[in-house]
Amino acid sequence: MTTDTAGWTNGSRYGITIPLDTVPLHAHKEWFARLRSLGYTDLWSAEVDGSDGFTPLTLAAAWEPTLKLGVAITPAYTRGPALLAQSVASLADAAPGRFAFGLGASSEVIVANWNGLAFEHQYQRVRDTLRFLRLALTGEKVTGAYEGFTVTGFRLARIPEQQPDIYLAALRPGMLHLAGKEADGVILNWLSAEDVRKSVAEVEGAGGEGHEVVARIFVIPSEDTDMVRTVGRRMITSYLNVNAYAEFHRWLGRGPALKPMWDAWAAGDRKAALAAIPDEVVDDLIVHGSFAECRAHIKRYMDSGITIPALAVIPIGVDLGEALAGLSPSPSPSAS
């Protein structure tokens, strides 16, 4: 492999989060082609409150048959086990050898508040859903009482030609160890480049050496630092007040820096919570600056152990096409 003048290793995987903001799904075909031409190798969807995780990837499977596809993540609760197996198998069948399925616990907001489902026994639910999928996707008849669900006599009638890899979204040691022991890769989120090594060490220590490591990396390509920090603080309060992410950052050692924010948020003072987030926390968790500075920051994630960065680009004050080109692994000499 060779390295270009920007320090990128040619041949590495380099992804982007889809669907792209402000672009309707039916208009993504030309954008997928543009991303491919810019050197992006992976398209990673999400499943929160916008598109479902599968539809954007299904379009990409048909429109761009060389790009790798992944979903980060699908909650283990919001589809029944059989339907989840059908969804995973269908996309694996549409994009043989190119699709990786990301499974995770998600959050109480998504599972309980929005979908009216009990959000309990998260570790067991993710573990058992992973084990069920391993069996079901091979076409084996599955009957079993798992913790939280029971399957009786399900057999998948349409088996994908190639079994898809299954990655687990993981934050703290328990789930990181499960990813290392039983999954094909791990998906990380809301961490700094310097945090990556701690998470990867847990995966590798549980037997996950050589696992793919995906990270969604939030990027605001702007040199307006005040604006970036204002937006970044809003993003941080929306995520890091969720209990799972709060505990994750305590584990990472960021508890003292974030405690004033958590205290203000718990007291109902949203304005004080935003103001309490230190600049250095925003700068650690949100990639920003010139295109060259952003690419250098992304490379730090890759140097720390991320094998598949999945950029979540927030193009404030910059054209979306310009942002994607400037952040690409093969930018033009003027992209700085």
Stockholm file with secondary structure:
# STOCKHOLM 1.0

chainA/1-336         MTTDTAGWTNGSRYGITIPLDTVPLHAHKEWFARLRSLGYTDLWSAEVDGSDGFTPLTLAAAWEPTLKLGVAITPAYTRGPALLAQSVASLADAAPGRFAFGLGASSEVIVANWNGLAFEHQYQRVRDTLRFLRLALTGEKVTGAYEGFTVTGFRLARIPEQQPDIYLAALRPGMLHLAGKEADGVILNWLSAEDVRKSVAEVEGAGGEGHEVVARIFVIPSEDTDMVRTVGRRMITSYLNVNAYAEFHRWLGRGPALKPMWDAWAAGDRKAALAAIPDEVVDDLIVHGSFAECRAHIKRYMDSGITIPALAVIPIGVDLGEALAGLSPSPSPSAS
#=GR chainA/1-336 SS CCBCTTSCBTTCCCEEESSCTTCCGGGHHHHHHHHHHHTCCEEEECCSSSSCSSHHHHHHHHHCTTSEEEEEEEESSSSCHHHHHHHHHHHHHHSTTTEEEEEECCCHIIIIIITCCCCCCHHHHHHHHHHHHHHHTTTCCEEEEETTEEEEEECCSSCCSSCCEEEEECCSHHHHHHHHHHSSEEEEESCCTTTHHHHHHHHHHTTCTTCEEEEEEEEECCSCHHHHHHHHHHHHHHHHTSHHHHHHHHHHTCHHHHHHHHHHHHTTCHHHHHHTSCHHHHHHHEEESSHHHHHHHHHHHHHHTCSEEEEEECCTTSCHHHHHHHTSSSCCTTCC
#=GC SS_cons         CCBCTTSCBTTCCCEEESSCTTCCGGGHHHHHHHHHHHTCCEEEECCSSSSCSSHHHHHHHHHCTTSEEEEEEEESSSSCHHHHHHHHHHHHHHSTTTEEEEEECCCHIIIIIITCCCCCCHHHHHHHHHHHHHHHTTTCCEEEEETTEEEEEECCSSCCSSCCEEEEECCSHHHHHHHHHHSSEEEEESCCTTTHHHHHHHHHHTTCTTCEEEEEEEEECCSCHHHHHHHHHHHHHHHHTSHHHHHHHHHHTCHHHHHHHHHHHHTTCHHHHHHTSCHHHHHHHEEESSHHHHHHHHHHHHHHTCSEEEEEECCTTSCHHHHHHHTSSSCCTTCC
//
